[in-house]
Amino acid sequence: MISTERVKNIALAGIIATTASMATSVMAETSATDKQSLRQQSKAMFGTLPDTMPGSDNDTAILIELGEKLYMDPRLSVNDTQSCNSCHLIGSDKTGTGVDNLATSPGAIKGKGGDRNSPTVWNAGFQVAQFWDGRAEDLKAQAKGPILNPVEMAMPSEQAVEEKIGGIEEYQVAFKQAFGSEDAVTYDNLAHAIAAFERTLISQDRFDEFMNGDDNALNDQELAGLQTFISTGCVACHSGKTLGGHMYQKLGMVNAYPHQEDLGRHKVTGNEADKMVFKVPMLRDISRAAPYFHDGSIETLDQAIKDMAWYQLGRKFDQQQVDDIAAFLKALDHQPTSL
């Protein structure tokens, strides 16, 4: 009987072979004629980011404003030192990287810190689930976790959070306005508001401009990097609107990942097949999100590209391939049109 992991690997190998074949013809057409073929290929494999995020239909301006205030407020931590923005930096001008650019993040309690790299909050609501192991189904569920986590914000209970925030007059008013009731300061509503704010964090980049028809949005090296990204099989996992975030995959599918202390999704499911399985990270805005991988062990984008090629594809990219792919990935950097 063929194992589940073996079936997954066979299927993924087929996807890689198919995309490589498709991209070969695209490369030839692009270099010889114009960029339209590559644009159509990209729109089919990736697609542009929509203007709104799933679940945002009923998000009001008042609710989003409350969520932003809570997101930035260190009073959500046990000692008033840690906010959501401490590990997922956005800032008041919305130009932050969405991460703290540390391997792992320090918590509110001195000497304690997390054991995984803090992923970006940009575009997070487009993903299949939240956290590296997918243990939270959506942004609201994710927002509830760090506040009570003893190595993050370290609040002792939901009730303690409600009492602390509910005792602040400005929040009494803001929650009533956002939710329409006197007793609106609940832990559930707090997480709901933070999620509403996070649903506004949709990046803007030159890759979408290219897919929307701008022939000058990407330069020659960035286009070559896009072609290489497709033809070498990176797209097998990093596809969809956020170029990742929509599936789980074993880290070390072809060649074993050297650090296996963290077994990933296995901690959630208990399934043997889920050992070293993690949610595939999104690549939108990836060049600003160093260091890389779930453990933050890789400091540079170039090294991350080389390592992923080896661990996931069994390939050793030459320096030109690395340079070209890195150039393409930098075209995914968030570039706000207005502040």
Contacts in CASP RR format, 6 or more apart in sequence:
PFRMAT RR
TARGET T0000
AUTHOR 0000-0000-0000
METHOD contacts of the structure
MODEL  1
MISTERVKNIALAGIIATTASMATSVMAETSATDKQSLRQQSKAMFGTLP
DTMPGSDNDTAILIELGEKLYMDPRLSVNDTQSCNSCHLIGSDKTGTGVD
NLATSPGAIKGKGGDRNSPTVWNAGFQVAQFWDGRAEDLKAQAKGPILNP
VEMAMPSEQAVEEKIGGIEEYQVAFKQAFGSEDAVTYDNLAHAIAAFERT
LISQDRFDEFMNGDDNALNDQELAGLQTFISTGCVACHSGKTLGGHMYQK
LGMVNAYPHQEDLGRHKVTGNEADKMVFKVPMLRDISRAAPYFHDGSIET
LDQAIKDMAWYQLGRKFDQQQVDDIAAFLKALDHQPTSL
3 273 0 8 1.000
4 273 0 8 1.000
5 250 0 8 1.000
5 273 0 8 1.000
8 250 0 8 1.000
9 253 0 8 1.000
12 236 0 8 1.000
12 237 0 8 1.000
12 249 0 8 1.000
12 253 0 8 1.000
15 233 0 8 1.000
15 236 0 8 1.000
16 233 0 8 1.000
16 236 0 8 1.000
16 313 0 8 1.000
19 45 0 8 1.000
19 230 0 8 1.000
19 231 0 8 1.000
19 233 0 8 1.000
19 235 0 8 1.000
19 236 0 8 1.000
20 230 0 8 1.000
20 231 0 8 1.000
20 232 0 8 1.000
20 233 0 8 1.000
22 41 0 8 1.000
22 230 0 8 1.000
23 41 0 8 1.000
23 227 0 8 1.000
23 230 0 8 1.000
23 231 0 8 1.000
24 231 0 8 1.000
25 37 0 8 1.000
26 37 0 8 1.000
26 38 0 8 1.000
26 41 0 8 1.000
26 227 0 8 1.000
26 230 0 8 1.000
27 38 0 8 1.000
27 227 0 8 1.000
27 231 0 8 1.000
29 37 0 8 1.000
29 38 0 8 1.000
30 37 0 8 1.000
30 38 0 8 1.000
30 223 0 8 1.000
30 227 0 8 1.000
34 215 0 8 1.000
35 210 0 8 1.000
35 215 0 8 1.000
35 223 0 8 1.000
38 223 0 8 1.000
38 226 0 8 1.000
38 227 0 8 1.000
39 210 0 8 1.000
39 211 0 8 1.000
39 213 0 8 1.000
41 230 0 8 1.000
42 207 0 8 1.000
42 210 0 8 1.000
42 211 0 8 1.000
42 226 0 8 1.000
43 211 0 8 1.000
45 230 0 8 1.000
45 235 0 8 1.000
45 239 0 8 1.000
45 240 0 8 1.000
46 207 0 8 1.000
46 211 0 8 1.000
46 239 0 8 1.000
46 240 0 8 1.000
46 241 0 8 1.000
46 243 0 8 1.000
47 211 0 8 1.000
47 240 0 8 1.000
47 241 0 8 1.000
48 208 0 8 1.000
48 211 0 8 1.000
48 212 0 8 1.000
48 241 0 8 1.000
49 123 0 8 1.000
49 126 0 8 1.000
49 202 0 8 1.000
49 203 0 8 1.000
49 204 0 8 1.000
49 208 0 8 1.000
49 241 0 8 1.000
49 242 0 8 1.000
49 284 0 8 1.000
50 202 0 8 1.000
50 241 0 8 1.000
51 202 0 8 1.000
52 199 0 8 1.000
52 202 0 8 1.000
53 123 0 8 1.000
53 125 0 8 1.000
53 126 0 8 1.000
53 199 0 8 1.000
53 200 0 8 1.000
53 202 0 8 1.000
54 125 0 8 1.000
54 126 0 8 1.000
55 199 0 8 1.000
56 196 0 8 1.000
56 199 0 8 1.000
56 200 0 8 1.000
59 196 0 8 1.000
59 199 0 8 1.000
59 200 0 8 1.000
60 178 0 8 1.000
62 174 0 8 1.000
62 177 0 8 1.000
62 178 0 8 1.000
63 178 0 8 1.000
63 179 0 8 1.000
63 192 0 8 1.000
63 193 0 8 1.000
63 196 0 8 1.000
64 193 0 8 1.000
64 196 0 8 1.000
64 197 0 8 1.000
64 199 0 8 1.000
64 200 0 8 1.000
65 174 0 8 1.000
66 174 0 8 1.000
66 175 0 8 1.000
66 177 0 8 1.000
66 178 0 8 1.000
66 193 0 8 1.000
66 196 0 8 1.000
66 197 0 8 1.000
67 193 0 8 1.000
67 194 0 8 1.000
67 196 0 8 1.000
67 197 0 8 1.000
68 197 0 8 1.000
69 174 0 8 1.000
70 76 0 8 1.000
70 84 0 8 1.000
70 165 0 8 1.000
70 190 0 8 1.000
70 193 0 8 1.000
70 194 0 8 1.000
70 197 0 8 1.000
71 83 0 8 1.000
71 84 0 8 1.000
71 85 0 8 1.000
71 90 0 8 1.000
71 194 0 8 1.000
71 197 0 8 1.000
71 198 0 8 1.000
72 83 0 8 1.000
72 84 0 8 1.000
72 85 0 8 1.000
72 91 0 8 1.000
72 92 0 8 1.000
73 83 0 8 1.000
74 80 0 8 1.000
74 81 0 8 1.000
74 82 0 8 1.000
74 83 0 8 1.000
74 86 0 8 1.000
75 164 0 8 1.000
75 165 0 8 1.000
75 168 0 8 1.000
76 82 0 8 1.000
76 83 0 8 1.000
76 84 0 8 1.000
76 147 0 8 1.000
76 153 0 8 1.000
76 155 0 8 1.000
76 161 0 8 1.000
76 165 0 8 1.000
77 83 0 8 1.000
77 108 0 8 1.000
77 147 0 8 1.000
77 153 0 8 1.000
77 154 0 8 1.000
77 155 0 8 1.000
78 108 0 8 1.000
78 109 0 8 1.000
78 153 0 8 1.000
78 154 0 8 1.000
78 155 0 8 1.000
78 156 0 8 1.000
79 108 0 8 1.000
79 109 0 8 1.000
79 154 0 8 1.000
81 108 0 8 1.000
82 107 0 8 1.000
82 108 0 8 1.000
82 152 0 8 1.000
82 153 0 8 1.000
82 154 0 8 1.000
84 121 0 8 1.000
84 143 0 8 1.000
84 146 0 8 1.000
84 194 0 8 1.000
85 91 0 8 1.000
86 100 0 8 1.000
86 105 0 8 1.000
87 99 0 8 1.000
87 100 0 8 1.000
87 105 0 8 1.000
87 118 0 8 1.000
87 146 0 8 1.000
87 152 0 8 1.000
88 98 0 8 1.000
88 99 0 8 1.000
88 100 0 8 1.000
88 118 0 8 1.000
88 120 0 8 1.000
88 121 0 8 1.000
89 96 0 8 1.000
89 97 0 8 1.000
89 98 0 8 1.000
89 99 0 8 1.000
89 100 0 8 1.000
90 96 0 8 1.000
90 98 0 8 1.000
90 121 0 8 1.000
90 201 0 8 1.000
93 339 0 8 1.000
94 201 0 8 1.000
94 336 0 8 1.000
94 339 0 8 1.000
95 334 0 8 1.000
95 336 0 8 1.000
95 339 0 8 1.000
96 288 0 8 1.000
97 120 0 8 1.000
97 285 0 8 1.000
97 288 0 8 1.000
97 289 0 8 1.000
98 120 0 8 1.000
98 121 0 8 1.000
98 122 0 8 1.000
98 201 0 8 1.000
98 285 0 8 1.000
98 288 0 8 1.000
98 289 0 8 1.000
99 117 0 8 1.000
99 118 0 8 1.000
99 119 0 8 1.000
99 120 0 8 1.000
99 121 0 8 1.000
99 288 0 8 1.000
99 289 0 8 1.000
100 118 0 8 1.000
101 289 0 8 1.000
101 290 0 8 1.000
101 291 0 8 1.000
102 117 0 8 1.000
102 118 0 8 1.000
102 291 0 8 1.000
103 117 0 8 1.000
103 291 0 8 1.000
103 295 0 8 1.000
103 296 0 8 1.000
103 297 0 8 1.000
104 113 0 8 1.000
104 114 0 8 1.000
104 115 0 8 1.000
104 116 0 8 1.000
104 117 0 8 1.000
104 118 0 8 1.000
104 295 0 8 1.000
104 296 0 8 1.000
105 113 0 8 1.000
105 114 0 8 1.000
105 118 0 8 1.000
105 152 0 8 1.000
106 112 0 8 1.000
106 113 0 8 1.000
106 114 0 8 1.000
107 113 0 8 1.000
107 114 0 8 1.000
107 151 0 8 1.000
107 152 0 8 1.000
107 153 0 8 1.000
107 154 0 8 1.000
108 152 0 8 1.000
108 153 0 8 1.000
108 154 0 8 1.000
109 150 0 8 1.000
109 151 0 8 1.000
109 154 0 8 1.000
112 150 0 8 1.000
112 151 0 8 1.000
112 154 0 8 1.000
113 151 0 8 1.000
113 152 0 8 1.000
114 151 0 8 1.000
114 152 0 8 1.000
115 262 0 8 1.000
115 295 0 8 1.000
116 132 0 8 1.000
116 262 0 8 1.000
116 294 0 8 1.000
116 295 0 8 1.000
117 132 0 8 1.000
117 291 0 8 1.000
117 292 0 8 1.000
117 293 0 8 1.000
117 294 0 8 1.000
117 295 0 8 1.000
117 296 0 8 1.000
119 131 0 8 1.000
119 132 0 8 1.000
119 281 0 8 1.000
119 289 0 8 1.000
120 282 0 8 1.000
120 285 0 8 1.000
120 289 0 8 1.000
121 198 0 8 1.000
121 201 0 8 1.000
122 201 0 8 1.000
122 202 0 8 1.000
122 203 0 8 1.000
122 284 0 8 1.000
122 285 0 8 1.000
122 334 0 8 1.000
123 201 0 8 1.000
123 202 0 8 1.000
123 203 0 8 1.000
123 242 0 8 1.000
123 282 0 8 1.000
123 284 0 8 1.000
123 285 0 8 1.000
124 130 0 8 1.000
124 139 0 8 1.000
124 142 0 8 1.000
124 198 0 8 1.000
124 201 0 8 1.000
125 138 0 8 1.000
125 139 0 8 1.000
125 198 0 8 1.000
125 199 0 8 1.000
126 241 0 8 1.000
126 242 0 8 1.000
126 245 0 8 1.000
126 246 0 8 1.000
126 282 0 8 1.000
127 242 0 8 1.000
127 244 0 8 1.000
127 245 0 8 1.000
127 246 0 8 1.000
127 279 0 8 1.000
127 282 0 8 1.000
128 134 0 8 1.000
128 245 0 8 1.000
128 246 0 8 1.000
128 247 0 8 1.000
128 248 0 8 1.000
128 279 0 8 1.000
129 135 0 8 1.000
129 136 0 8 1.000
129 137 0 8 1.000
129 138 0 8 1.000
129 279 0 8 1.000
130 136 0 8 1.000
130 137 0 8 1.000
130 138 0 8 1.000
130 139 0 8 1.000
130 141 0 8 1.000
130 142 0 8 1.000
131 142 0 8 1.000
131 279 0 8 1.000
132 264 0 8 1.000
132 278 0 8 1.000
132 279 0 8 1.000
132 294 0 8 1.000
133 264 0 8 1.000
133 265 0 8 1.000
133 267 0 8 1.000
133 268 0 8 1.000
133 278 0 8 1.000
133 279 0 8 1.000
134 248 0 8 1.000
134 265 0 8 1.000
134 268 0 8 1.000
134 279 0 8 1.000
135 268 0 8 1.000
136 142 0 8 1.000
136 144 0 8 1.000
136 145 0 8 1.000
138 195 0 8 1.000
139 194 0 8 1.000
139 195 0 8 1.000
139 198 0 8 1.000
139 199 0 8 1.000
140 191 0 8 1.000
140 192 0 8 1.000
140 194 0 8 1.000
140 195 0 8 1.000
141 191 0 8 1.000
142 195 0 8 1.000
143 190 0 8 1.000
143 191 0 8 1.000
143 194 0 8 1.000
143 195 0 8 1.000
143 198 0 8 1.000
144 187 0 8 1.000
144 191 0 8 1.000
145 152 0 8 1.000
146 152 0 8 1.000
146 153 0 8 1.000
147 153 0 8 1.000
147 155 0 8 1.000
147 161 0 8 1.000
148 154 0 8 1.000
148 155 0 8 1.000
148 156 0 8 1.000
148 157 0 8 1.000
148 158 0 8 1.000
148 161 0 8 1.000
155 161 0 8 1.000
155 164 0 8 1.000
158 187 0 8 1.000
159 187 0 8 1.000
161 187 0 8 1.000
161 190 0 8 1.000
162 185 0 8 1.000
162 186 0 8 1.000
162 187 0 8 1.000
162 190 0 8 1.000
165 171 0 8 1.000
165 185 0 8 1.000
165 190 0 8 1.000
166 172 0 8 1.000
166 175 0 8 1.000
166 185 0 8 1.000
167 185 0 8 1.000
171 185 0 8 1.000
172 185 0 8 1.000
175 184 0 8 1.000
175 185 0 8 1.000
175 189 0 8 1.000
175 193 0 8 1.000
176 182 0 8 1.000
176 184 0 8 1.000
178 184 0 8 1.000
178 189 0 8 1.000
178 193 0 8 1.000
179 189 0 8 1.000
203 284 0 8 1.000
203 285 0 8 1.000
203 332 0 8 1.000
203 334 0 8 1.000
204 334 0 8 1.000
204 335 0 8 1.000
204 336 0 8 1.000
204 337 0 8 1.000
205 284 0 8 1.000
205 285 0 8 1.000
205 331 0 8 1.000
205 332 0 8 1.000
205 333 0 8 1.000
205 334 0 8 1.000
205 335 0 8 1.000
206 217 0 8 1.000
206 218 0 8 1.000
206 222 0 8 1.000
206 331 0 8 1.000
206 332 0 8 1.000
206 333 0 8 1.000
206 335 0 8 1.000
207 217 0 8 1.000
207 218 0 8 1.000
207 226 0 8 1.000
207 328 0 8 1.000
207 331 0 8 1.000
207 332 0 8 1.000
209 217 0 8 1.000
210 217 0 8 1.000
210 218 0 8 1.000
210 331 0 8 1.000
217 331 0 8 1.000
218 226 0 8 1.000
218 328 0 8 1.000
218 331 0 8 1.000
219 327 0 8 1.000
221 323 0 8 1.000
221 324 0 8 1.000
221 327 0 8 1.000
221 328 0 8 1.000
222 324 0 8 1.000
222 327 0 8 1.000
222 328 0 8 1.000
222 330 0 8 1.000
222 331 0 8 1.000
223 328 0 8 1.000
224 324 0 8 1.000
224 327 0 8 1.000
224 328 0 8 1.000
225 321 0 8 1.000
225 324 0 8 1.000
225 325 0 8 1.000
225 327 0 8 1.000
225 328 0 8 1.000
226 328 0 8 1.000
228 321 0 8 1.000
228 324 0 8 1.000
228 325 0 8 1.000
228 328 0 8 1.000
229 235 0 8 1.000
229 238 0 8 1.000
229 325 0 8 1.000
229 328 0 8 1.000
229 329 0 8 1.000
232 309 0 8 1.000
232 313 0 8 1.000
232 315 0 8 1.000
232 317 0 8 1.000
232 321 0 8 1.000
233 313 0 8 1.000
234 308 0 8 1.000
234 309 0 8 1.000
234 313 0 8 1.000
234 325 0 8 1.000
237 244 0 8 1.000
237 247 0 8 1.000
237 249 0 8 1.000
237 280 0 8 1.000
237 312 0 8 1.000
238 244 0 8 1.000
238 280 0 8 1.000
238 283 0 8 1.000
239 246 0 8 1.000
240 246 0 8 1.000
242 282 0 8 1.000
242 283 0 8 1.000
242 284 0 8 1.000
243 282 0 8 1.000
243 283 0 8 1.000
243 284 0 8 1.000
243 332 0 8 1.000
244 280 0 8 1.000
244 281 0 8 1.000
244 282 0 8 1.000
244 283 0 8 1.000
245 279 0 8 1.000
245 280 0 8 1.000
245 281 0 8 1.000
245 282 0 8 1.000
246 280 0 8 1.000
247 279 0 8 1.000
247 280 0 8 1.000
248 265 0 8 1.000
248 274 0 8 1.000
248 277 0 8 1.000
248 278 0 8 1.000
248 279 0 8 1.000
248 280 0 8 1.000
249 277 0 8 1.000
249 278 0 8 1.000
249 280 0 8 1.000
249 312 0 8 1.000
250 275 0 8 1.000
250 276 0 8 1.000
250 277 0 8 1.000
251 257 0 8 1.000
251 276 0 8 1.000
251 277 0 8 1.000
251 278 0 8 1.000
251 293 0 8 1.000
251 294 0 8 1.000
251 311 0 8 1.000
251 312 0 8 1.000
252 276 0 8 1.000
252 311 0 8 1.000
252 312 0 8 1.000
253 311 0 8 1.000
253 312 0 8 1.000
254 310 0 8 1.000
254 311 0 8 1.000
254 312 0 8 1.000
254 313 0 8 1.000
254 314 0 8 1.000
255 310 0 8 1.000
255 311 0 8 1.000
255 314 0 8 1.000
256 311 0 8 1.000
257 276 0 8 1.000
257 311 0 8 1.000
259 295 0 8 1.000
259 297 0 8 1.000
260 276 0 8 1.000
262 294 0 8 1.000
262 295 0 8 1.000
263 274 0 8 1.000
263 275 0 8 1.000
263 276 0 8 1.000
264 274 0 8 1.000
264 275 0 8 1.000
264 276 0 8 1.000
264 277 0 8 1.000
264 278 0 8 1.000
264 294 0 8 1.000
265 271 0 8 1.000
265 274 0 8 1.000
265 277 0 8 1.000
265 278 0 8 1.000
265 279 0 8 1.000
266 272 0 8 1.000
266 274 0 8 1.000
266 275 0 8 1.000
266 276 0 8 1.000
266 277 0 8 1.000
268 274 0 8 1.000
278 294 0 8 1.000
281 292 0 8 1.000
283 329 0 8 1.000
283 332 0 8 1.000
284 332 0 8 1.000
284 334 0 8 1.000
285 332 0 8 1.000
285 333 0 8 1.000
285 334 0 8 1.000
286 301 0 8 1.000
286 329 0 8 1.000
286 332 0 8 1.000
287 301 0 8 1.000
287 326 0 8 1.000
287 329 0 8 1.000
287 330 0 8 1.000
287 332 0 8 1.000
287 333 0 8 1.000
288 333 0 8 1.000
288 334 0 8 1.000
290 298 0 8 1.000
290 299 0 8 1.000
290 300 0 8 1.000
290 301 0 8 1.000
291 297 0 8 1.000
291 298 0 8 1.000
291 299 0 8 1.000
292 298 0 8 1.000
292 299 0 8 1.000
292 301 0 8 1.000
292 303 0 8 1.000
292 304 0 8 1.000
293 304 0 8 1.000
293 307 0 8 1.000
298 304 0 8 1.000
298 307 0 8 1.000
301 326 0 8 1.000
301 329 0 8 1.000
301 330 0 8 1.000
302 322 0 8 1.000
302 323 0 8 1.000
302 326 0 8 1.000
305 317 0 8 1.000
305 322 0 8 1.000
305 325 0 8 1.000
305 326 0 8 1.000
305 329 0 8 1.000
306 316 0 8 1.000
306 317 0 8 1.000
306 322 0 8 1.000
309 315 0 8 1.000
309 316 0 8 1.000
309 317 0 8 1.000
310 316 0 8 1.000
317 325 0 8 1.000
END
